[in-house]
Amino acid sequence: MNRPTVQTAHYGIGAFFPVVVLDPRPRWARPVPPALPALAQPGPADILAIRWTGTDRDVAHAEELLYQAVRDAPAEPFDDQLDLFRARLPPSVALITLPPSALIGCWSDRPGASRQVFPEPPEMHQ
């Protein structure tokens, strides 16, 4: 199996977050939390992904957490397997659905990736 690509996604409000797409076919209905994503009826649907939900200060660890989480993903994400998969996800990783248009490219090439968001704090001297 090839290592998955961590992609940049957004909800249309300018905030970017890293995701790994589990099922690129737009066939998932957006759940109302705490429900699981489910296969959608015919019509507009979303893709299935896992999203890093940690803080900006921990963004350096986002890709590795997503890679670790995706190792446990079911080969074919069916509803009966998603519950167990979601239960094993780390606290800073969530199972989500999103429209395919929310993906904008590779996480390493995301807007603002070249700047350091939070500089290292100065050392405190007593």
Backbone bond lengths (Angstrom), bond angles and torsions (degrees), N, CA, C in turn:
res aa  C-N    CA-C-N  psi(-1)  N-CA   C-N-CA  omega(-1)  CA-C   N-CA-C  phi
1 M - - - 1.453 - - 1.515 109.25 -
2 N 1.317 117.25 134.61 1.446 121.42 176.89 1.518 110.52 -76.12
3 R 1.318 115.17 150.68 1.460 119.57 176.57 1.525 107.79 -65.99
4 P 1.336 118.08 133.40 1.462 119.91 -178.15 1.530 110.77 -69.22
5 T 1.313 115.19 161.02 1.455 121.39 177.32 1.518 109.32 -93.07
6 V 1.319 116.39 129.26 1.459 120.44 172.04 1.526 105.97 -84.12
7 Q 1.317 115.08 121.45 1.452 121.24 -176.63 1.520 111.54 -110.65
8 T 1.306 115.37 162.56 1.460 121.97 175.55 1.518 108.25 -94.44
9 A 1.323 115.48 133.61 1.459 121.03 176.99 1.524 108.47 -131.25
10 H 1.327 114.89 167.34 1.467 120.86 177.99 1.524 108.43 -154.29
11 Y 1.317 115.18 162.23 1.464 120.30 176.33 1.526 110.88 -106.23
12 G 1.335 116.97 15.88 1.451 120.17 177.40 1.517 114.38 89.49
13 I 1.310 118.39 8.16 1.464 120.64 -179.12 1.525 111.90 -115.86
14 G 1.318 116.97 14.78 1.449 120.58 175.67 1.514 115.71 88.57
15 A 1.295 118.39 -8.78 1.468 121.25 177.77 1.522 108.56 -90.16
16 F 1.331 116.22 122.88 1.457 121.45 179.65 1.514 109.93 -99.02
17 F 1.337 115.92 146.56 1.461 120.54 178.44 1.517 108.97 -145.95
18 P 1.345 116.28 151.56 1.457 119.86 -179.60 1.524 112.03 -83.27
19 V 1.332 115.14 140.99 1.461 122.37 177.97 1.515 109.67 -139.34
20 V 1.326 115.14 158.29 1.459 122.27 166.76 1.526 105.35 -122.86
21 V 1.306 116.06 124.13 1.462 121.62 -179.63 1.524 108.88 -77.34
22 L 1.323 115.75 126.52 1.469 121.43 177.10 1.521 111.43 -91.93
23 D 1.329 116.96 -38.05 1.458 121.73 178.84 1.524 107.63 -138.38
24 P 1.335 117.71 107.08 1.463 120.49 -176.13 1.536 114.22 -77.33
25 R 1.328 116.56 -5.22 1.465 119.24 179.19 1.525 109.58 -78.97
26 P 1.315 118.08 124.52 1.475 119.52 179.85 1.526 110.44 -73.76
27 R 1.321 114.09 87.51 1.468 120.12 -177.14 1.522 112.24 -140.58
28 W 1.329 117.82 14.23 1.460 122.42 -175.10 1.520 111.24 -110.26
29 A 1.330 115.25 136.39 1.463 121.60 176.07 1.522 108.40 -87.47
30 R 1.308 116.14 139.36 1.466 120.87 177.58 1.526 108.91 -72.02
31 P 1.331 117.25 123.43 1.460 119.44 -178.09 1.522 111.98 -83.92
32 V 1.305 115.09 159.47 1.459 121.20 169.29 1.525 105.25 -94.06
33 P 1.349 118.00 116.71 1.475 119.57 -177.36 1.518 111.13 -55.03
34 P 1.294 117.40 140.36 1.457 130.12 12.17 1.529 114.34 -95.38
35 A 1.312 118.57 17.36 1.476 121.55 -179.46 1.529 110.42 -64.89
36 L 1.309 114.97 156.45 1.464 122.04 176.05 1.519 110.78 -85.42
37 P 1.337 116.95 154.09 1.466 118.35 169.67 1.528 109.33 -58.54
38 A 1.306 116.10 147.02 1.462 121.42 179.10 1.521 108.28 -135.48
39 L 1.315 115.67 157.24 1.453 119.14 176.68 1.522 108.59 -61.44
40 A 1.325 116.09 133.44 1.456 122.22 -175.76 1.512 111.12 -82.30
41 Q 1.301 114.51 156.47 1.456 120.88 169.97 1.525 106.69 -72.69
42 P 1.305 118.39 166.54 1.467 119.02 178.78 1.533 111.13 -53.97
43 G 1.317 115.15 142.30 1.453 120.93 -178.52 1.518 110.16 128.29
44 P 1.315 117.35 -170.42 1.463 120.32 -178.68 1.524 111.17 -58.27
45 A 1.310 115.35 136.96 1.465 120.38 -178.13 1.528 109.37 -146.65
46 D 1.312 114.90 169.48 1.452 122.87 -178.01 1.522 111.26 -109.96
47 I 1.330 115.26 170.50 1.458 121.87 171.52 1.528 108.07 -94.64
48 L 1.309 116.64 162.47 1.455 122.48 -178.87 1.527 108.71 -104.70
49 A 1.332 116.46 134.51 1.464 120.29 -176.89 1.523 109.92 -150.52
50 I 1.322 114.68 168.20 1.458 120.21 167.24 1.522 106.59 -111.97
51 R 1.308 115.14 141.38 1.456 122.33 -175.42 1.514 110.09 -122.48
52 W 1.324 115.54 138.34 1.457 120.60 171.75 1.519 107.68 -80.03
53 T 1.338 117.25 131.36 1.463 122.12 -176.01 1.525 112.55 -121.29
54 G 1.322 117.09 16.31 1.461 120.54 -178.85 1.521 112.26 -71.62
55 T 1.320 115.06 -175.15 1.460 121.20 -178.64 1.525 110.77 -85.95
56 D 1.326 115.84 162.48 1.467 120.61 177.71 1.519 111.86 -59.25
57 R 1.301 117.56 -30.71 1.468 120.53 -179.55 1.531 112.04 -67.51
58 D 1.329 117.25 -21.66 1.468 121.85 -178.63 1.523 112.88 -105.13
59 V 1.332 117.65 13.28 1.456 120.84 -174.57 1.528 112.61 -60.39
60 A 1.318 118.20 -26.56 1.467 120.92 179.55 1.529 112.09 -63.26
61 H 1.319 117.26 -22.29 1.465 121.83 -178.20 1.533 112.84 -98.41
62 A 1.319 117.46 -1.65 1.462 121.35 -174.10 1.522 112.58 -60.13
63 E 1.324 117.16 -49.09 1.460 119.54 -176.56 1.518 111.77 -61.41
64 E 1.306 117.21 -44.80 1.469 119.24 -178.19 1.524 111.49 -65.51
65 L 1.336 117.99 -39.12 1.470 120.20 176.45 1.524 111.07 -62.32
66 L 1.320 116.90 -40.88 1.468 119.59 178.29 1.520 111.21 -66.49
67 Y 1.330 117.28 -41.14 1.471 120.03 177.51 1.527 110.60 -61.71
68 Q 1.326 117.44 -41.92 1.460 120.52 178.46 1.522 110.73 -63.93
69 A 1.312 117.05 -43.06 1.465 120.96 -177.77 1.523 112.15 -67.08
70 V 1.318 117.38 -39.13 1.464 120.04 -176.04 1.529 111.90 -69.73
71 R 1.317 117.69 -19.99 1.478 120.36 176.56 1.520 112.10 -59.91
72 D 1.329 117.31 -29.73 1.462 122.13 -179.64 1.524 113.14 -91.56
73 A 1.317 117.49 0.22 1.467 120.10 -176.59 1.519 110.74 -66.16
74 P 1.316 117.34 140.46 1.467 119.47 176.17 1.522 110.24 -63.23
75 A 1.315 116.59 147.70 1.464 121.16 -179.72 1.524 110.76 -60.45
76 E 1.282 117.65 -42.64 1.461 123.23 175.29 1.514 105.89 -123.65
77 P 1.315 119.27 109.29 1.468 120.64 -171.53 1.527 113.89 -72.99
78 F 1.306 116.17 87.05 1.454 121.27 175.52 1.521 109.73 -95.70
79 D 1.335 115.43 157.44 1.459 121.27 -174.59 1.526 114.00 -52.28
80 D 1.328 117.84 -42.33 1.461 119.30 -175.34 1.527 112.02 -68.36
81 Q 1.310 118.57 -20.89 1.455 121.85 178.64 1.526 112.03 -93.49
82 L 1.321 117.91 -22.71 1.458 120.87 -176.38 1.513 112.87 -65.89
83 D 1.323 117.61 -35.31 1.460 120.13 -179.60 1.523 110.99 -62.23
84 L 1.326 117.21 -46.25 1.467 120.78 178.24 1.522 111.15 -65.77
85 F 1.323 116.95 -39.91 1.451 121.07 178.85 1.530 110.76 -62.87
86 R 1.327 116.81 -47.73 1.470 120.49 179.78 1.524 111.24 -61.35
87 A 1.314 117.43 -36.79 1.467 120.77 -179.76 1.527 112.05 -65.10
88 R 1.330 117.96 -26.78 1.469 121.61 -179.24 1.521 113.70 -90.28
89 L 1.327 117.77 -6.25 1.462 119.96 -178.12 1.527 110.85 -68.21
90 P 1.334 117.33 143.62 1.463 120.17 174.96 1.534 109.76 -62.32
91 P 1.326 117.96 158.83 1.471 120.48 -178.40 1.530 114.24 -57.63
92 S 1.320 118.81 -26.38 1.465 120.70 -177.76 1.529 113.30 -97.73
93 V 1.331 117.02 18.75 1.466 121.77 177.03 1.527 107.83 -130.25
94 A 1.329 116.18 132.67 1.465 120.84 -177.75 1.521 110.71 -126.74
95 L 1.321 115.60 147.70 1.451 123.22 174.35 1.525 107.15 -86.46
96 I 1.336 117.04 123.88 1.464 120.63 -175.38 1.531 110.72 -136.14
97 T 1.304 114.57 169.20 1.459 121.97 165.69 1.525 106.68 -121.17
98 L 1.316 115.78 152.49 1.454 120.14 176.05 1.518 109.03 -158.65
99 P 1.321 116.26 155.23 1.467 118.14 179.39 1.523 110.29 -68.11
100 P 1.319 117.76 147.24 1.467 120.05 178.92 1.527 112.79 -55.18
101 S 1.316 117.62 -30.50 1.466 121.28 -179.73 1.530 112.68 -68.32
102 A 1.339 117.87 -10.80 1.471 121.14 179.02 1.523 112.21 -77.90
103 L 1.327 118.07 -12.38 1.464 121.63 178.52 1.527 108.94 -86.92
104 I 1.351 116.02 130.30 1.466 118.07 -177.55 1.525 113.35 -121.80
105 G 1.316 119.06 3.25 1.455 120.25 177.37 1.509 112.78 138.07
106 C 1.307 115.09 -169.32 1.459 122.90 -177.72 1.532 110.75 -68.44
107 W 1.320 117.11 140.52 1.464 122.17 -179.72 1.527 111.61 -59.89
108 S 1.312 118.06 -38.25 1.464 119.80 -178.80 1.528 112.12 -68.51
109 D 1.336 117.72 -18.67 1.466 121.97 179.10 1.524 112.93 -103.41
110 R 1.306 117.92 12.56 1.460 121.36 -176.12 1.530 111.43 -63.73
111 P 1.314 116.74 155.51 1.462 119.65 175.43 1.530 110.65 -58.51
112 G 1.302 116.30 132.66 1.466 121.13 178.93 1.510 114.98 83.69
113 A 1.321 119.01 2.46 1.466 121.52 -176.54 1.515 112.27 -66.01
114 S 1.312 117.66 -28.00 1.463 119.79 -176.18 1.524 113.24 -80.08
115 R 1.320 117.66 -14.41 1.461 118.19 179.08 1.520 109.89 -98.42
116 Q 1.301 115.80 150.14 1.453 120.82 178.97 1.518 107.54 -87.43
117 V 1.324 116.82 118.01 1.450 121.49 -175.44 1.520 111.48 -69.48
118 F 1.307 117.29 -47.76 1.445 122.16 -178.26 1.516 109.19 -121.71
119 P 1.333 117.96 104.05 1.463 118.82 178.51 1.515 110.40 -65.47
120 E 1.303 114.40 156.91 1.459 119.39 177.11 1.525 109.20 -60.51
121 P 1.321 118.13 135.40 1.469 119.33 179.10 1.517 110.10 -68.44
122 P 1.339 117.28 148.51 1.464 118.42 177.24 1.513 109.80 -65.35
123 E 1.307 115.43 149.09 1.459 118.48 178.91 1.511 109.13 -69.21
124 M 1.290 113.71 141.56 1.472 120.04 -179.07 1.520 107.77 -89.39
125 H 1.308 116.53 130.57 1.460 121.73 176.64 1.505 108.62 -112.25
126 Q 1.303 115.57 135.48 1.471 119.46 179.79 1.489 110.45 -103.14
